[in-house]
Amino acid sequence: MNDTGLRERAEAWRLADPDPATAEELARLLAQGDMAELADRFSGDLEFGTAGLRGVLGAGPNRMNRAVVRRTSAGLARYLKEHVPDATTRGVVVGRDARRLSAELAEDTAAVLAAEGIPAHVFPLPVPTPLTAYACLHLGAAAAIMVTASHNPPEYNGYKVYWGNGAQIIPPHDTGIAAAIAKVEAANRVPLLTVAQAKEKGLWRDIPDALGEDYLRAILGLRVYKRGSETLSIVYTAMHGVGGVWAERALREAGFPRFTPVAEQHMPDGRFPTVRFPNPEEPGAMDLSRATAERVKADLVLANDPDADRLAVMARESGGGLRMLTGNEVGVLLGHYLLTQSTQRARPHVVTTIVSSTQLGDIARSLGAAYDEVLTGFKWIANRALERERSEGTQFVFGYEEALGYTAGTVTRDKDGVGAALVMADLAAWCESRGTTVLGYLEEIQRRHGLYVGAQRNVTLPGSAGAQAIRGIMDAFRARPPSHIGGEAVRAVLDYQRGVQGLPPSNVLALELEGGGRVTLRPSGTEPKIKYYFERKETPAQGEPLARARERAETRLAAFIDAFIALARERGQPT
């Protein structure tokens, strides 16, 4: 698009923008003649996919803003009316987190739904994402929308869509909704009702507090040990998000009086003043939690991300220090605990993803449980669980993805950081009753089922140029996969874009080594990153201290990672 065409498109968008703030932002860019910035904002539309929408707040179709959300909501509403005949009876749940503009985006969403004749069940206050997912099922809604950017930096926001089964949308609904959005008129012509008009017509229905009470009772029912602990000390952080009041109440009601919140991060604040990147996995994000835990001598640290659908865990080591558990370690702990200690189902079923550790599969097979690996994203976990329940009568026990996402049972059909925190505390209390610790229990599992170590490397490549670079990396490895990495032969190349093990095509590539190592390459679906996942398995020798086996495994893993990074650099790829 030449400069003249770019200016014309930007001016047309500005005139149709219903938000004076973003309309003024575009006017300023046009007056300054900032063509590079305009090109980035108008290089395409913010893509609607299986994660809905997520992007940087700002003016233009390639940003998150009120114009984009109004058009998206209209397209979704019209798609629902076409494909879910009783959508105008069942309605759609609308929830939001506490980020900048979340309240306005949620109100616009509900106002557009109401204008389309679809009742909007609206949470009046910010809520955790799992509560919105729970409400979709509990209210029998046709769909649900959560305005959130999860753990992204403060300049982001997003729009997450659930289908009527309570799980995130998957094909063909994602592409169908995207096609419907593309047909929607300019944002200033999208019909919407005021809140007063919608309430008068019965098309805006505030969700009562009782639904939150029902959710709390439901997740309290997920516990196995169910006795709490008067002595176990737990530190918790909400990471400036919406999980604080929910997690605190759940843990106190579960019998954990020694609960200490990270005071600086306990209340919602969309500015995220103490963390640049409010993701527990990011360097520095857990510093305040660690400091609080050392001050009160906590046994366990639990951290939710800002929309409370993820959980991070730190546990006290026998030597006195705190160790951050990986997402895979938490997944293995919770999966093993729920499979072995809860009331046995006739056909228990656990699910993880192709970039998570393979250890849960080894555990499931040894215990006679059904097991699945699915594509990355909890939408695939939830929908696979539903599919096998219908077709085979399995009972879903647990699912996880290594990016700190976990769910126990069927209270929600999405990851639930509050429910997972409750089950992890229950596990810790059970360990204490046995005279051991969370890390002691992990060692028991690793001695029985093997010591799996893993790591992840992310390369952030923002903007349209970054997206092109990420495509180039994937295309290059796909076209010319290495025969060796660090002297070890690559025994298999799994190209998930061509479909592997019956899974839908996905832009993921896995390289498996003769020595048991594996690296998986995947562009992030929600952030401008390419992700590399590494894993190795080590078998501790009889009587060998696990610390020694772990050191050996970590050394081999580090050498594997270094060899892969060196290979990528030789090929001229960003690392």
Buried (B, 14 or more C-beta within 10 A) or exposed (E): EEEEEBBEBBEEBBEBBBBEBBBEBBBEBBEEEEBEBBBBBBBEBBBBBBBBBBBBBBBBBBBBBBBBBBBBBBBBBBBBBEBBEEBBEBBBBBBBBBBBBBBBBBBBBBBBBBBBEBBBBBBEBBBBBBBBBBBBBBBEBBBBBBBBBBBBBBBBBBBBBBBBBBBBBBEEBBEBBBEBBEEBEBBEEBEBBEBEBBBEEEBBBEBEEEBBEBBBEBBBEBBBBEEBBEEBBBBBBBBBBBBBBBBBBBBEEBBBEBBBBBEBBBBBBBEBEBBEBBBBBBEEBBEBBBEBBBEEEBBBBBBBBBBBBBBBBBBBBEEEEBBBBBBBBBBBBBBBBBBEEBEBBEBBBBBBBBBBBBBBBBBBEEBEBBBBBBBBBBBBBBBBBBEBBEEEEBBBBBBBBBBBBBBBBBBBBBBBBBBBBBBBBBBBBBBBEEEBBBBBBBBBBBBEBBBBBBBBBBBEBEBBEBBEBBEBBBEBBBEEEBEEBBEBEBEEBBBBEEEBEEBEEBBBBBBBBEBBBBBBBBBBBBBBBBBBBBBBBBBBEEEEEBEEBBEBBBEBBBBBBEBBBEBBEEEEBBB
